[in-house]
């Protein structure tokens, strides 16, 4: 059986998913993706996920609700939330114990390095 780690990438912008997938797969990580928080949580429940990277604002289940759902099942998994907005959800997000909040525009390689560090 493989020791390959699985990352769940969640964003309603296909370009961001593609960019993250390419960078993560280049580092021998398996990537599963979803374009909404609700779809992502279904994937999370059916797969062994080692880390989550999610946008905050998405239709059909945002990143804050996704984080709450995941924390209800696994308190220790690293979760990185991506946002282009500084709003009320940031305070709520920090109380959920996310690994980091990353602001758009972000450096993809830097985010991937943070993910790799958290998987060690």
SETOR-976559 format. One record per atom (N, C-alpha, C): residue number from 1; x, y, z; residue in one letter; atom name; chain. Coordinates in nm, 4 decimals. Example, Ala and Ser with C-alpha at 12.3 -4.5 7.8 and 13.67 -1.06 7.14 Angstrom:
<rs>
+-----+----------+----------+----------+---+----+---+
:   k :     east :    north :       up : r :  a : c :
+-----+----------+----------+----------+---+----+---+
:   1 :   1.3190 :  -0.5690 :   0.7800 : A :  N : A :
:   1 :   1.2300 :  -0.4500 :   0.7800 : A : CA : A :
:   1 :   1.3200 :  -0.3300 :   0.7800 : A :  C : A :
:   2 :   1.2850 :  -0.2250 :   0.7080 : S :  N : A :
:   2 :   1.3670 :  -0.1060 :   0.7140 : S : CA : A :
:   2 :   1.2900 :   0.0030 :   0.7870 : S :  C : A :
+-----+----------+----------+----------+---+----+---+
</rs>
This chain:
<rs>
+-----+----------+----------+----------+---+----+---+
:   k :     east :    north :       up : r :  a : c :
+-----+----------+----------+----------+---+----+---+
:   1 :   0.0837 :  -0.1184 :   0.0000 : X :  N : A :
:   1 :   0.0000 :   0.0000 :   0.0000 : X : CA : A :
:   1 :   0.0885 :   0.1251 :   0.0000 : X :  C : A :
:   2 :   0.0444 :   0.2268 :  -0.0660 : X :  N : A :
:   2 :   0.1221 :   0.3493 :  -0.0822 : X : CA : A :
:   2 :   0.1137 :   0.4395 :   0.0407 : X :  C : A :
:   3 :   0.2228 :   0.5097 :   0.0653 : X :  N : A :
:   3 :   0.2250 :   0.6103 :   0.1714 : X : CA : A :
:   3 :   0.1929 :   0.7488 :   0.1161 : X :  C : A :
:   4 :   0.1504 :   0.7545 :  -0.0094 : X :  N : A :
:   4 :   0.1208 :   0.8818 :  -0.0736 : X : CA : A :
:   4 :   0.0099 :   0.9546 :   0.0022 : X :  C : A :
:   5 :   0.0345 :   1.0806 :   0.0326 : X :  N : A :
:   5 :  -0.0629 :   1.1625 :   0.1046 : X : CA : A :
:   5 :  -0.1660 :   1.2172 :   0.0065 : X :  C : A :
:   6 :  -0.2888 :   1.2365 :   0.0571 : X :  N : A :
:   6 :  -0.3979 :   1.2874 :  -0.0255 : X : CA : A :
:   6 :  -0.4411 :   1.4245 :   0.0236 : X :  C : A :
:   7 :  -0.4442 :   1.5190 :  -0.0698 : X :  N : A :
:   7 :  -0.4845 :   1.6563 :  -0.0423 : X : CA : A :
:   7 :  -0.6192 :   1.6812 :  -0.1087 : X :  C : A :
:   8 :  -0.7107 :   1.7411 :  -0.0347 : X :  N : A :
:   8 :  -0.8405 :   1.7802 :  -0.0898 : X : CA : A :
:   8 :  -0.8364 :   1.9297 :  -0.1181 : X :  C : A :
:   9 :  -0.8485 :   1.9665 :  -0.2451 : X :  N : A :
:   9 :  -0.8481 :   2.1070 :  -0.2871 : X : CA : A :
:   9 :  -0.9909 :   2.1474 :  -0.3237 : X :  C : A :
:  10 :  -1.0348 :   2.2588 :  -0.2662 : X :  N : A :
:  10 :  -1.1728 :   2.3017 :  -0.2843 : X : CA : A :
:  10 :  -1.1757 :   2.4491 :  -0.3262 : X :  C : A :
:  11 :  -1.2288 :   2.4755 :  -0.4423 : X :  N : A :
:  11 :  -1.2421 :   2.6136 :  -0.4897 : X : CA : A :
:  11 :  -1.3419 :   2.6149 :  -0.6038 : X :  C : A :
:  12 :  -1.4201 :   2.7213 :  -0.6138 : X :  N : A :
:  12 :  -1.5148 :   2.7317 :  -0.7245 : X : CA : A :
:  12 :  -1.4485 :   2.7885 :  -0.8493 : X :  C : A :
:  13 :  -1.3214 :   2.8272 :  -0.8396 : X :  N : A :
:  13 :  -1.2452 :   2.8734 :  -0.9559 : X : CA : A :
:  13 :  -1.1596 :   2.7578 :  -1.0069 : X :  C : A :
:  14 :  -1.1944 :   2.7061 :  -1.1249 : X :  N : A :
:  14 :  -1.1264 :   2.5905 :  -1.1823 : X : CA : A :
:  14 :  -0.9764 :   2.6160 :  -1.1982 : X :  C : A :
:  15 :  -0.9383 :   2.7388 :  -1.2330 : X :  N : A :
:  15 :  -0.7975 :   2.7701 :  -1.2553 : X : CA : A :
:  15 :  -0.7142 :   2.7486 :  -1.1289 : X :  C : A :
:  16 :  -0.7692 :   2.7817 :  -1.0138 : X :  N : A :
:  16 :  -0.6967 :   2.7642 :  -0.8873 : X : CA : A :
:  16 :  -0.6806 :   2.6157 :  -0.8575 : X :  C : A :
:  17 :  -0.7862 :   2.5381 :  -0.8783 : X :  N : A :
:  17 :  -0.7786 :   2.3928 :  -0.8587 : X : CA : A :
:  17 :  -0.6706 :   2.3337 :  -0.9494 : X :  C : A :
:  18 :  -0.6698 :   2.3732 :  -1.0753 : X :  N : A :
:  18 :  -0.5719 :   2.3196 :  -1.1702 : X : CA : A :
:  18 :  -0.4298 :   2.3550 :  -1.1297 : X :  C : A :
:  19 :  -0.4082 :   2.4779 :  -1.0878 : X :  N : A :
:  19 :  -0.2760 :   2.5239 :  -1.0467 : X : CA : A :
:  19 :  -0.2275 :   2.4473 :  -0.9235 : X :  C : A :
:  20 :  -0.3132 :   2.4365 :  -0.8228 : X :  N : A :
:  20 :  -0.2764 :   2.3639 :  -0.7013 : X : CA : A :
:  20 :  -0.2523 :   2.2155 :  -0.7312 : X :  C : A :
:  21 :  -0.3381 :   2.1571 :  -0.8126 : X :  N : A :
:  21 :  -0.3234 :   2.0151 :  -0.8472 : X : CA : A :
:  21 :  -0.1890 :   1.9886 :  -0.9131 : X :  C : A :
:  22 :  -0.1538 :   2.0720 :  -1.0085 : X :  N : A :
:  22 :  -0.0259 :   2.0550 :  -1.0792 : X : CA : A :
:  22 :   0.0918 :   2.0619 :  -0.9816 : X :  C : A :
:  23 :   0.0927 :   2.1625 :  -0.8962 : X :  N : A :
:  23 :   0.2033 :   2.1800 :  -0.8014 : X : CA : A :
:  23 :   0.2096 :   2.0664 :  -0.6990 : X :  C : A :
:  24 :   0.0947 :   2.0234 :  -0.6494 : X :  N : A :
:  24 :   0.0919 :   1.9166 :  -0.5491 : X : CA : A :
:  24 :   0.1294 :   1.7815 :  -0.6094 : X :  C : A :
:  25 :   0.0790 :   1.7528 :  -0.7292 : X :  N : A :
:  25 :   0.1120 :   1.6261 :  -0.7937 : X : CA : A :
:  25 :   0.2593 :   1.6203 :  -0.8323 : X :  C : A :
:  26 :   0.3191 :   1.7351 :  -0.8635 : X :  N : A :
:  26 :   0.4630 :   1.7403 :  -0.8918 : X : CA : A :
:  26 :   0.5450 :   1.6979 :  -0.7705 : X :  C : A :
:  27 :   0.4853 :   1.7049 :  -0.6523 : X :  N : A :
:  27 :   0.5542 :   1.6660 :  -0.5276 : X : CA : A :
:  27 :   0.5033 :   1.5311 :  -0.4758 : X :  C : A :
:  28 :   0.4506 :   1.4517 :  -0.5679 : X :  N : A :
:  28 :   0.4061 :   1.3154 :  -0.5395 : X : CA : A :
:  28 :   0.2917 :   1.3087 :  -0.4374 : X :  C : A :
:  29 :   0.2038 :   1.4065 :  -0.4419 : X :  N : A :
:  29 :   0.0845 :   1.4050 :  -0.3576 : X : CA : A :
:  29 :  -0.0361 :   1.3743 :  -0.4453 : X :  C : A :
:  30 :  -0.1292 :   1.3002 :  -0.3906 : X :  N : A :
:  30 :  -0.2544 :   1.2721 :  -0.4615 : X : CA : A :
:  30 :  -0.3493 :   1.3876 :  -0.4339 : X :  C : A :
:  31 :  -0.4215 :   1.4307 :  -0.5357 : X :  N : A :
:  31 :  -0.5135 :   1.5437 :  -0.5201 : X : CA : A :
:  31 :  -0.6550 :   1.5018 :  -0.5577 : X :  C : A :
:  32 :  -0.7478 :   1.5286 :  -0.4678 : X :  N : A :
:  32 :  -0.8901 :   1.5175 :  -0.4966 : X : CA : A :
:  32 :  -0.9437 :   1.6601 :  -0.4946 : X :  C : A :
:  33 :  -1.0429 :   1.6888 :  -0.5760 : X :  N : A :
:  33 :  -1.0910 :   1.8271 :  -0.5811 : X : CA : A :
:  33 :  -1.2430 :   1.8340 :  -0.5840 : X :  C : A :
:  34 :  -1.2911 :   1.9507 :  -0.5412 : X :  N : A :
:  34 :  -1.4344 :   1.9800 :  -0.5418 : X : CA : A :
:  34 :  -1.4507 :   2.1293 :  -0.5656 : X :  C : A :
:  35 :  -1.5683 :   2.1683 :  -0.6145 : X :  N : A :
:  35 :  -1.5917 :   2.3109 :  -0.6394 : X : CA : A :
:  35 :  -1.6898 :   2.3727 :  -0.5412 : X :  C : A :
:  36 :  -1.7245 :   2.2975 :  -0.4345 : X :  N : A :
:  36 :  -1.8096 :   2.3534 :  -0.3296 : X : CA : A :
:  36 :  -1.7797 :   2.2822 :  -0.1982 : X :  C : A :
:  37 :  -1.8139 :   2.3476 :  -0.0903 : X :  N : A :
:  37 :  -1.7929 :   2.2882 :   0.0407 : X : CA : A :
:  37 :  -1.8751 :   2.1626 :   0.0622 : X :  C : A :
:  38 :  -1.9979 :   2.1612 :   0.0122 : X :  N : A :
:  38 :  -2.0840 :   2.0437 :   0.0292 : X : CA : A :
:  38 :  -2.0270 :   1.9224 :  -0.0447 : X :  C : A :
:  39 :  -1.9829 :   1.9434 :  -0.1699 : X :  N : A :
:  39 :  -1.9211 :   1.8338 :  -0.2460 : X : CA : A :
:  39 :  -1.7921 :   1.7882 :  -0.1777 : X :  C : A :
:  40 :  -1.7156 :   1.8826 :  -0.1270 : X :  N : A :
:  40 :  -1.5883 :   1.8500 :  -0.0614 : X : CA : A :
:  40 :  -1.6103 :   1.7640 :   0.0624 : X :  C : A :
:  41 :  -1.7131 :   1.7946 :   0.1395 : X :  N : A :
:  41 :  -1.7369 :   1.7172 :   0.2610 : X : CA : A :
:  41 :  -1.7758 :   1.5732 :   0.2269 : X :  C : A :
:  42 :  -1.8507 :   1.5544 :   0.1196 : X :  N : A :
:  42 :  -1.8831 :   1.4187 :   0.0750 : X : CA : A :
:  42 :  -1.7559 :   1.3429 :   0.0397 : X :  C : A :
:  43 :  -1.6652 :   1.4088 :  -0.0327 : X :  N : A :
:  43 :  -1.5370 :   1.3466 :  -0.0691 : X : CA : A :
:  43 :  -1.4574 :   1.3155 :   0.0574 : X :  C : A :
:  44 :  -1.4558 :   1.4088 :   0.1519 : X :  N : A :
:  44 :  -1.3835 :   1.3904 :   0.2773 : X : CA : A :
:  44 :  -1.4331 :   1.2661 :   0.3518 : X :  C : A :
:  45 :  -1.5637 :   1.2471 :   0.3535 : X :  N : A :
:  45 :  -1.6216 :   1.1344 :   0.4269 : X : CA : A :
:  45 :  -1.5925 :   0.9993 :   0.3610 : X :  C : A :
:  46 :  -1.5669 :   0.9995 :   0.2312 : X :  N : A :
:  46 :  -1.5478 :   0.8744 :   0.1574 : X : CA : A :
:  46 :  -1.4013 :   0.8390 :   0.1331 : X :  C : A :
:  47 :  -1.3084 :   0.9268 :   0.1700 : X :  N : A :
:  47 :  -1.1673 :   0.9068 :   0.1406 : X : CA : A :
:  47 :  -1.0816 :   0.9404 :   0.2613 : X :  C : A :
:  48 :  -0.9597 :   0.8859 :   0.2628 : X :  N : A :
:  48 :  -0.8643 :   0.9233 :   0.3663 : X : CA : A :
:  48 :  -0.7938 :   1.0501 :   0.3173 : X :  C : A :
:  49 :  -0.8253 :   1.1619 :   0.3789 : X :  N : A :
:  49 :  -0.7694 :   1.2906 :   0.3405 : X : CA : A :
:  49 :  -0.6662 :   1.3313 :   0.4460 : X :  C : A :
:  50 :  -0.5493 :   1.3737 :   0.4004 : X :  N : A :
:  50 :  -0.4417 :   1.4125 :   0.4919 : X : CA : A :
:  50 :  -0.4332 :   1.5633 :   0.5142 : X :  C : A :
:  51 :  -0.4907 :   1.6415 :   0.4227 : X :  N : A :
:  51 :  -0.4845 :   1.7870 :   0.4329 : X : CA : A :
:  51 :  -0.5921 :   1.8464 :   0.3422 : X :  C : A :
:  52 :  -0.6447 :   1.9624 :   0.3824 : X :  N : A :
:  52 :  -0.7475 :   2.0308 :   0.3024 : X : CA : A :
:  52 :  -0.7001 :   2.1726 :   0.2718 : X :  C : A :
:  53 :  -0.7159 :   2.2117 :   0.1461 : X :  N : A :
:  53 :  -0.6947 :   2.3501 :   0.1038 : X : CA : A :
:  53 :  -0.8284 :   2.3953 :   0.0459 : X :  C : A :
:  54 :  -0.8879 :   2.4996 :   0.1050 : X :  N : A :
:  54 :  -1.0205 :   2.5400 :   0.0601 : X : CA : A :
:  54 :  -1.0347 :   2.6914 :   0.0525 : X :  C : A :
:  55 :  -1.1062 :   2.7342 :  -0.0484 : X :  N : A :
:  55 :  -1.1479 :   2.8730 :  -0.0575 : X : CA : A :
:  55 :  -1.2506 :   2.8968 :   0.0536 : X :  C : A :
:  56 :  -1.2646 :   3.0204 :   0.0966 : X :  N : A :
:  56 :  -1.3643 :   3.0530 :   0.1983 : X : CA : A :
:  56 :  -1.4999 :   3.0771 :   0.1324 : X :  C : A :
:  57 :  -1.5043 :   3.1635 :   0.0334 : X :  N : A :
:  57 :  -1.6320 :   3.2005 :  -0.0293 : X : CA : A :
:  57 :  -1.6583 :   3.1167 :  -0.1533 : X :  C : A :
:  58 :  -1.7610 :   3.0317 :  -0.1421 : X :  N : A :
:  58 :  -1.8037 :   2.9481 :  -0.2545 : X : CA : A :
:  58 :  -1.9541 :   2.9274 :  -0.2431 : X :  C : A :
:  59 :  -2.0201 :   2.9086 :  -0.3562 : X :  N : A :
:  59 :  -2.1613 :   2.8719 :  -0.3492 : X : CA : A :
:  59 :  -2.1730 :   2.7263 :  -0.3049 : X :  C : A :
:  60 :  -2.2877 :   2.6877 :  -0.2534 : X :  N : A :
:  60 :  -2.3167 :   2.5488 :  -0.2179 : X : CA : A :
:  60 :  -2.2227 :   2.4959 :  -0.1095 : X :  C : A :
:  61 :  -2.2061 :   2.5744 :  -0.0046 : X :  N : A :
:  61 :  -2.1231 :   2.5318 :   0.1076 : X : CA : A :
:  61 :  -1.9892 :   2.6024 :   0.1087 : X :  C : A :
:  62 :  -1.9721 :   2.6984 :   0.1986 : X :  N : A :
:  62 :  -1.8473 :   2.7759 :   0.2009 : X : CA : A :
:  62 :  -1.7398 :   2.7047 :   0.2820 : X :  C : A :
:  63 :  -1.6190 :   2.7612 :   0.2797 : X :  N : A :
:  63 :  -1.5054 :   2.7011 :   0.3476 : X : CA : A :
:  63 :  -1.5166 :   2.6999 :   0.4985 : X :  C : A :
:  64 :  -1.5872 :   2.7961 :   0.5555 : X :  N : A :
:  64 :  -1.6055 :   2.8001 :   0.7008 : X : CA : A :
:  64 :  -1.6930 :   2.6820 :   0.7436 : X :  C : A :
:  65 :  -1.8030 :   2.6595 :   0.6729 : X :  N : A :
:  65 :  -1.8900 :   2.5466 :   0.7061 : X : CA : A :
:  65 :  -1.8183 :   2.4144 :   0.6819 : X :  C : A :
:  66 :  -1.7416 :   2.4059 :   0.5743 : X :  N : A :
:  66 :  -1.6637 :   2.2851 :   0.5465 : X : CA : A :
:  66 :  -1.5678 :   2.2567 :   0.6618 : X :  C : A :
:  67 :  -1.5009 :   2.3603 :   0.7100 : X :  N : A :
:  67 :  -1.4074 :   2.3438 :   0.8216 : X : CA : A :
:  67 :  -1.4798 :   2.2941 :   0.9461 : X :  C : A :
:  68 :  -1.5948 :   2.3517 :   0.9754 : X :  N : A :
:  68 :  -1.6732 :   2.3062 :   1.0909 : X : CA : A :
:  68 :  -1.7110 :   2.1587 :   1.0761 : X :  C : A :
:  69 :  -1.7534 :   2.1205 :   0.9565 : X :  N : A :
:  69 :  -1.7922 :   1.9810 :   0.9328 : X : CA : A :
:  69 :  -1.6734 :   1.8868 :   0.9508 : X :  C : A :
:  70 :  -1.5593 :   1.9253 :   0.8957 : X :  N : A :
:  70 :  -1.4393 :   1.8419 :   0.9075 : X : CA : A :
:  70 :  -1.3934 :   1.8342 :   1.0526 : X :  C : A :
:  71 :  -1.3928 :   1.9455 :   1.1220 : X :  N : A :
:  71 :  -1.3509 :   1.9474 :   1.2628 : X : CA : A :
:  71 :  -1.4413 :   1.8593 :   1.3480 : X :  C : A :
:  72 :  -1.5660 :   1.8441 :   1.3075 : X :  N : A :
:  72 :  -1.6572 :   1.7557 :   1.3789 : X : CA : A :
:  72 :  -1.6181 :   1.6089 :   1.3673 : X :  C : A :
:  73 :  -1.5408 :   1.5768 :   1.2633 : X :  N : A :
:  73 :  -1.4999 :   1.4384 :   1.2404 : X : CA : A :
:  73 :  -1.3512 :   1.4147 :   1.2634 : X :  C : A :
:  74 :  -1.2686 :   1.5165 :   1.2444 : X :  N : A :
:  74 :  -1.1240 :   1.4998 :   1.2579 : X : CA : A :
:  74 :  -1.0635 :   1.6317 :   1.3036 : X :  C : A :
:  75 :  -1.0324 :   1.6406 :   1.4303 : X :  N : A :
:  75 :  -0.9846 :   1.7669 :   1.4866 : X : CA : A :
:  75 :  -0.8413 :   1.7996 :   1.4481 : X :  C : A :
:  76 :  -0.7656 :   1.7021 :   1.3983 : X :  N : A :
:  76 :  -0.6221 :   1.7236 :   1.3794 : X : CA : A :
:  76 :  -0.5766 :   1.7480 :   1.2360 : X :  C : A :
:  77 :  -0.6598 :   1.7274 :   1.1388 : X :  N : A :
:  77 :  -0.6172 :   1.7408 :   0.9994 : X : CA : A :
:  77 :  -0.5799 :   1.8864 :   0.9690 : X :  C : A :
:  78 :  -0.4668 :   1.9082 :   0.8983 : X :  N : A :
:  78 :  -0.4319 :   2.0447 :   0.8584 : X : CA : A :
:  78 :  -0.5344 :   2.1002 :   0.7583 : X :  C : A :
:  79 :  -0.5790 :   2.2224 :   0.7843 : X :  N : A :
:  79 :  -0.6727 :   2.2894 :   0.6941 : X : CA : A :
:  79 :  -0.6188 :   2.4290 :   0.6633 : X :  C : A :
:  80 :  -0.6041 :   2.4570 :   0.5339 : X :  N : A :
:  80 :  -0.5606 :   2.5878 :   0.4863 : X : CA : A :
:  80 :  -0.6790 :   2.6527 :   0.4165 : X :  C : A :
:  81 :  -0.7167 :   2.7717 :   0.4614 : X :  N : A :
:  81 :  -0.8265 :   2.8438 :   0.3974 : X : CA : A :
:  81 :  -0.7714 :   2.9596 :   0.3165 : X :  C : A :
:  82 :  -0.8227 :   2.9719 :   0.1950 : X :  N : A :
:  82 :  -0.7813 :   3.0775 :   0.1027 : X : CA : A :
:  82 :  -0.8943 :   3.1784 :   0.0924 : X :  C : A :
:  83 :  -0.8605 :   3.3061 :   0.1022 : X :  N : A :
:  83 :  -0.9641 :   3.4086 :   0.0899 : X : CA : A :
:  83 :  -0.9087 :   3.5335 :   0.0231 : X :  C : A :
:  84 :  -0.9955 :   3.6004 :  -0.0455 : X :  N : A :
:  84 :  -0.9625 :   3.7295 :  -0.1041 : X : CA : A :
:  84 :  -1.0253 :   3.8431 :  -0.0258 : X :  C : A :
:  85 :  -1.0895 :   3.8078 :   0.0848 : X :  N : A :
:  85 :  -1.1667 :   3.9057 :   0.1604 : X : CA : A :
:  85 :  -1.1272 :   3.9048 :   0.3072 : X :  C : A :
:  86 :  -1.1199 :   4.0227 :   0.3632 : X :  N : A :
:  86 :  -1.0998 :   4.0343 :   0.5067 : X : CA : A :
:  86 :  -1.2344 :   4.0766 :   0.5639 : X :  C : A :
:  87 :  -1.3044 :   3.9800 :   0.6231 : X :  N : A :
:  87 :  -1.4377 :   4.0104 :   0.6732 : X : CA : A :
:  87 :  -1.4638 :   3.9362 :   0.8037 : X :  C : A :
:  88 :  -1.5883 :   3.9373 :   0.8468 : X :  N : A :
:  88 :  -1.6253 :   3.8768 :   0.9742 : X : CA : A :
:  88 :  -1.5881 :   3.7299 :   0.9845 : X :  C : A :
:  89 :  -1.5802 :   3.6600 :   0.8729 : X :  N : A :
:  89 :  -1.5535 :   3.5164 :   0.8778 : X : CA : A :
:  89 :  -1.4122 :   3.4866 :   0.9263 : X :  C : A :
:  90 :  -1.3207 :   3.5840 :   0.9148 : X :  N : A :
:  90 :  -1.1827 :   3.5601 :   0.9587 : X : CA : A :
:  90 :  -1.1761 :   3.5294 :   1.1076 : X :  C : A :
:  91 :  -1.2506 :   3.6035 :   1.1889 : X :  N : A :
:  91 :  -1.2514 :   3.5780 :   1.3327 : X : CA : A :
:  91 :  -1.3067 :   3.4394 :   1.3610 : X :  C : A :
:  92 :  -1.4132 :   3.4054 :   1.2916 : X :  N : A :
:  92 :  -1.4742 :   3.2739 :   1.3085 : X : CA : A :
:  92 :  -1.3779 :   3.1640 :   1.2629 : X :  C : A :
:  93 :  -1.3110 :   3.1877 :   1.1515 : X :  N : A :
:  93 :  -1.2167 :   3.0909 :   1.0969 : X : CA : A :
:  93 :  -1.1043 :   3.0628 :   1.1962 : X :  C : A :
:  94 :  -1.0488 :   3.1661 :   1.2544 : X :  N : A :
:  94 :  -0.9396 :   3.1472 :   1.3502 : X : CA : A :
:  94 :  -0.9846 :   3.0660 :   1.4707 : X :  C : A :
:  95 :  -1.1095 :   3.0803 :   1.5123 : X :  N : A :
:  95 :  -1.1598 :   3.0041 :   1.6267 : X : CA : A :
:  95 :  -1.1771 :   2.8556 :   1.5930 : X :  C : A :
:  96 :  -1.1767 :   2.8197 :   1.4652 : X :  N : A :
:  96 :  -1.1918 :   2.6805 :   1.4238 : X : CA : A :
:  96 :  -1.0597 :   2.6049 :   1.4249 : X :  C : A :
:  97 :  -0.9509 :   2.6759 :   1.4473 : X :  N : A :
:  97 :  -0.8213 :   2.6108 :   1.4534 : X : CA : A :
:  97 :  -0.7662 :   2.5706 :   1.3186 : X :  C : A :
:  98 :  -0.7845 :   2.6551 :   1.2178 : X :  N : A :
:  98 :  -0.7245 :   2.6249 :   1.0886 : X : CA : A :
:  98 :  -0.5729 :   2.6382 :   1.0987 : X :  C : A :
:  99 :  -0.5039 :   2.5672 :   1.0120 : X :  N : A :
:  99 :  -0.3584 :   2.5709 :   1.0122 : X : CA : A :
:  99 :  -0.3093 :   2.7079 :   0.9695 : X :  C : A :
: 100 :  -0.3729 :   2.7640 :   0.8656 : X :  N : A :
: 100 :  -0.3370 :   2.8982 :   0.8186 : X : CA : A :
: 100 :  -0.4483 :   2.9535 :   0.7311 : X :  C : A :
: 101 :  -0.4588 :   3.0862 :   0.7310 : X :  N : A :
: 101 :  -0.5447 :   3.1572 :   0.6374 : X : CA : A :
: 101 :  -0.4509 :   3.2222 :   0.5368 : X :  C : A :
: 102 :  -0.4737 :   3.1953 :   0.4087 : X :  N : A :
: 102 :  -0.3877 :   3.2443 :   0.3018 : X : CA : A :
: 102 :  -0.4690 :   3.3431 :   0.2190 : X :  C : A :
: 103 :  -0.4129 :   3.4613 :   0.1995 : X :  N : A :
: 103 :  -0.4856 :   3.5655 :   0.1270 : X : CA : A :
: 103 :  -0.4493 :   3.5671 :  -0.0208 : X :  C : A :
: 104 :  -0.5530 :   3.5840 :  -0.1051 : X :  N : A :
: 104 :  -0.5339 :   3.5998 :  -0.2492 : X : CA : A :
: 104 :  -0.4877 :   3.7416 :  -0.2770 : X :  C : A :
: 105 :  -0.4019 :   3.7612 :  -0.3744 : X :  N : A :
: 105 :  -0.3322 :   3.6577 :  -0.4507 : X : CA : A :
: 105 :  -0.2240 :   3.5926 :  -0.3639 : X :  C : A :
: 106 :  -0.2009 :   3.4652 :  -0.3859 : X :  N : A :
: 106 :  -0.1038 :   3.3932 :  -0.3047 : X : CA : A :
: 106 :   0.0005 :   3.3265 :  -0.3930 : X :  C : A :
: 107 :   0.1134 :   3.2956 :  -0.3326 : X :  N : A :
: 107 :   0.2220 :   3.2261 :  -0.3997 : X : CA : A :
: 107 :   0.1951 :   3.0762 :  -0.3864 : X :  C : A :
: 108 :   0.1674 :   3.0088 :  -0.4968 : X :  N : A :
: 108 :   0.1307 :   2.8672 :  -0.4945 : X : CA : A :
: 108 :   0.2428 :   2.7823 :  -0.4360 : X :  C : A :
: 109 :   0.3661 :   2.8096 :  -0.4758 : X :  N : A :
: 109 :   0.4782 :   2.7309 :  -0.4240 : X : CA : A :
: 109 :   0.4924 :   2.7474 :  -0.2733 : X :  C : A :
: 110 :   0.4706 :   2.8666 :  -0.2232 : X :  N : A :
: 110 :   0.4780 :   2.8908 :  -0.0795 : X : CA : A :
: 110 :   0.3688 :   2.8129 :  -0.0059 : X :  C : A :
: 111 :   0.2475 :   2.8124 :  -0.0597 : X :  N : A :
: 111 :   0.1385 :   2.7370 :   0.0006 : X : CA : A :
: 111 :   0.1698 :   2.5875 :   0.0002 : X :  C : A :
: 112 :   0.2209 :   2.5375 :  -0.1104 : X :  N : A :
: 112 :   0.2554 :   2.3957 :  -0.1196 : X : CA : A :
: 112 :   0.3644 :   2.3596 :  -0.0187 : X :  C : A :
: 113 :   0.4621 :   2.4463 :  -0.0005 : X :  N : A :
: 113 :   0.5669 :   2.4227 :   0.0994 : X : CA : A :
: 113 :   0.5074 :   2.4176 :   0.2409 : X :  C : A :
: 114 :   0.4110 :   2.5046 :   0.2683 : X :  N : A :
: 114 :   0.3443 :   2.5023 :   0.3992 : X : CA : A :
: 114 :   0.2704 :   2.3700 :   0.4187 : X :  C : A :
: 115 :   0.2038 :   2.3240 :   0.3147 : X :  N : A :
: 115 :   0.1312 :   2.1971 :   0.3206 : X : CA : A :
: 115 :   0.2294 :   2.0820 :   0.3454 : X :  C : A :
: 116 :   0.3384 :   2.0800 :   0.2708 : X :  N : A :
: 116 :   0.4382 :   1.9738 :   0.2875 : X : CA : A :
: 116 :   0.4927 :   1.9725 :   0.4297 : X :  C : A :
: 117 :   0.5174 :   2.0894 :   0.4846 : X :  N : A :
: 117 :   0.5675 :   2.0994 :   0.6218 : X : CA : A :
: 117 :   0.4671 :   2.0417 :   0.7217 : X :  C : A :
: 118 :   0.3390 :   2.0701 :   0.6998 : X :  N : A :
: 118 :   0.2370 :   2.0227 :   0.7939 : X : CA : A :
: 118 :   0.2142 :   1.8718 :   0.7831 : X :  C : A :
: 119 :   0.2548 :   1.8105 :   0.6731 : X :  N : A :
: 119 :   0.2359 :   1.6672 :   0.6545 : X : CA : A :
: 119 :   0.3481 :   1.5842 :   0.7167 : X :  C : A :
: 120 :   0.4556 :   1.6494 :   0.7597 : X :  N : A :
: 120 :   0.5699 :   1.5771 :   0.8177 : X : CA : A :
: 120 :   0.5386 :   1.5278 :   0.9561 : X :  C : A :
+-----+----------+----------+----------+---+----+---+
</rs>
